[in-house]
Amino acid sequence: MDLAELLQWVTMGRKTGSLVFIRNKIKNYIYFRDGRIISSRSNEPTKQLGHFLLFHGKIGEMQLKRGLEIQQAHHLHLGKILVHEGYISQEEVEKALVDRTQEVIYDLFLWDDGYFHFASSGHNLEDLILINLDINSILFEGVRRKDEWARIRQVFPSNDVLLSLCSGADPKALPLTPLQKKLLFLVSRGKPISEMILEMHGSEFLVNNELFQLHDKGVLEVRAVLETPVAPSDPSRLIERGLELMEKRKPREAIAVLREVQRLDPQNSSIDKYIEEAEKALVEEIYAGSITPPKIPFFLVPEASLTRYNLTHEEGFLASRINGSWDLKSIVMLSPLREVEILQIVEKLLKMGLIGLK
């Protein structure tokens, strides 16, 4: 079903309930009352309020850390905490909630496929800070972004693109936004787009779009497109094998099998639930060992030597969060990566002898 038609079906029917969109690891929820959007939720860290405010420069990383710590201790809404602490105004929070919800929907227009489900019950509006949006005001921008994304991908075929400053370009002579200035700094450090997205806590579209504008202005050019490794095919791996591994309490192996099944059979809607269960079991398994939330990671090697270890973008980003004073709980809260991904990276860095825990 076409996304615009689906959203109009909810609007025209004046429906009340939740519309969930699922693709791979991502789950986006849109909440409606009488056909109007009243809230949203996403398991994608960059679509959560704290990271959204951080990306747009409304709060700093230490302010977000403090807010998340209070949230975990008292189970309050992060927006209310940030206002109470004086980090941001109520008006800025309300605007961010509207903008964040719009971004969640805009990104759905960039999906080539996915699954959706509408439920008229099963959600508690008291747990949400409510907004009021007319879907018709969003549809035009969503379609425009879909067209713009096609243009961007003609120049940046993937996020594994390295950019450089064009010869003779003078960024200081241009009226650049604070976001564009930050991106130019990351370009100067040789970061590919995928790493910039992590560093900025931003969405894939917004970061690519800002870089594309700089490319259009003759400020940036494509220096190289890094090769993305292709996972080998193995049709013999089946869901039954993954479920068997889960029953044997081998979540790590189960995730690998189920991810391969997901790649080979993307139309199988049951895979997402199984992977989610396996990842939850893996997190519990890791925390049951020596890696626990209060532990503080620290480097066993000079940070300057990390470049020789060929770390992935995600591993390099996580390494940049290690400062000898933040515990794992804080790093998980502040990272745009998911908890299971962070813990697996910590495991790898420990096995490589690059970090220790205290």
Secondary structure, 3 states (H helix, E strand, C coil): CCHHHHHHHHHHCCCCEEEEEEECCEEEEEEEECCEEEEEEECCHHHCHHHHHHHCCCCCHHHHHHHHHHHHHHCCCHHHHHHHCCCCCHHHHHHHHHHHHHHHHHHHCCCCCCEEEEECCCCCHHHCCCCCECCHHHHHHHHHHHHHHHHHHHHCCCCCEEEEECCCCCHHHCCCCHHHHHHHHHHHCCCCHHHHHHHHCCCHHHHHHHHHHHHHCCCEEEEEECCCCCCCCCCCCCHHHHHHHHHCCCHHHHHHHHHHHHHHCCCCCCHHHHHHHHHHHHHHHHHCCCCCCCCCEEECCCHHHHHHHCCCHHHHHHHHHCCCCCCHHHHHHHCCCCHHHHHHHHHHHHHCCCEEEC
